[in-house]
C-alpha cells in the first residue's frame, strides 16, 4: 500500500513501474470509511479491468477514466503535482480541449 492521501502519486507510480500490468485511472470512488461519499481518487486496473487500489483497501465503488501511459508520463513531467484531470498548473488542458481526449484516454477492449 502507498502512502495515505497520496492516491494520485501512488496510482501513477504503480502504473508507470509496471505498464504491462497496470493502467492508471482517475475519477471518483466511494470509500466506506468516508460516510459513503464519492471523492476524487486515482487507482489502477489490470488487464481484466479489475481495480487495484494502491492507496485504499476499503474502496467499494469506482468510476473513472483510464489514461494512456505516454500521456500520464508526459503530463507528470510537465507539472509539479500529480493528477491529470484537475490540473491548474497547465490551465486544465483536458477540460479546455488543449489536450485531445484521443491522446490522453486509453481505448480499452
Beta strands, then each sheet from edge to edge (+ up, - down):
strand 1: 23-31
strand 2: 38-45
strand 3: 51-52
strand 4: 59-67
sheet 1: 3+ 2- 1+ 4-
end
